[in-house]
Amino acid sequence: MPAGQPKVVPMICDWIKDLLNPEKLAPQKPATDQPTSQPEEPMRLSKHFTLAELTRSATANANGIDNSPGVRHLANLHHLAETLEHVRALLGNNPIIVSSGYRSPDLNRLVGGSDTSSHSQGLAADFTCPRFGPVIEICEAIRDSNIQFDQLIYEQGSTEWVHLGIDPRMRRQVMSWSRKAGYVTGLRKL
C-alpha cells in the first residue's frame, strides 16, 4: 500500500470487531450501584425484532452451547428481520412468535438440522402468528403475496409452524412437511 494512504480494510475490520465486542453488546452497568430508571433496550434488528429473539434457544442454554452469530450471520439476521417485518404487515401487523431463528453449527447438529440449513446462516425463521389464524392460513397468505422467499414450509409435528427461508436463491419453493410424510410440494395437512 503506498505511503500516506489510509488502511481502510483493517480500519473497517477493527470497527466491526469493536461493534460486535460482547462487552459492548451487553448492557453497560450504571456508574453507581443504584438501579437506572430505564431498562436497557435489546439490540434491534428491525422495528419489531431483536437479536435476542432471533437467536434465543432453550436447547442451546440447556446444553451450554454458544448461539452467538458471527458478522456475516448478523448481516443475514438484519435481512431476515426486515423480511419478517413484511410478513408481519401482511398478517395485519399482528405479533409474530419466533420459535427458531439463527442456529450455531453446534446447535444445528444437536437439533438434527440439515448441514445446509438456512437457520445456520441466519437466513430462516420458524414462527407462528396466533392472532392472525391457523398456520396453514399464514402460509397461504405468504405464498399468495409478493414477499420474496426461498422456501416456505408448512411444518407439522406435535405443533405446527411456518418455516420461512430467505436463501439468496429465492426459489419460492412451497412445501409441507411432517415426520411421517417428509417433504411434499404444496401446502396441505399431512
PyMOL commands that set and color helices and strands:
alter all, ss='L'
color gray80, all
select helices_A, chain A and resi 8-19+22-25+51-55+58-62+71-90+105-110+118-121+135-143
alter helices_A, ss='H'
color red, helices_A
select strands_A, chain A and resi 97-100+124-128+151-156+160-165+173-178+182-185
alter strands_A, ss='S'
color yellow, strands_A
deselect
rebuild
show_as cartoon
